[in-house]
Amino acid sequence: MRQVFFSFEYNKDNWRASQVRNMGKVSNESTFSDNDWEEVKYKSKSSIEQWIKNQMEKRSCVIVLIGSTTYTRDWVKYEIQEAYKQNKGLLGIYIDRLEDRNGKQTTKGKNPFDYVTDYKGEKLSKHVKTFESPYISSKDVYNDISNNIENLIEDAINKAGTY
């Protein structure tokens, strides 16, 4: 199993993200605990950047879990940029149709790779694959992500550094 770094909007999507993080499809070393993030988020900007950089150095792929407003988050953009600089595999997975703790789905968000550019000034969305399940029910979306995530990760890793 691969070690990956999950990037997502913590406050809105933590419940949805935890479903993907806990599918058993990536190495347990990929997922730092919610307590780790709670501890680091109160540090200085440079400390958070260093923590992200250190976490990413251990990973082969960065998966952006895309909720309704993920594209607006500065830390998500920073994580995408850092993954690009480190030539990590990059992948987006839409999680808006996974239910939150209250059984609610949310609206589909914009592609965050449209808001980060490569060295040529082109949007990363030109190069980075995003996965959106065609299913409507949360259970079916969960199963679809679970059935595809390992191949998606391998494809992203194989494409790393080519754009």
Beta strands, then each sheet from edge to edge (+ up, - down):
strand 1: 4-7
strand 2: 61-66
strand 3: 89-94
strand 4: 129-131
sheet 1: 1+ 2+ 3+ 4+
end
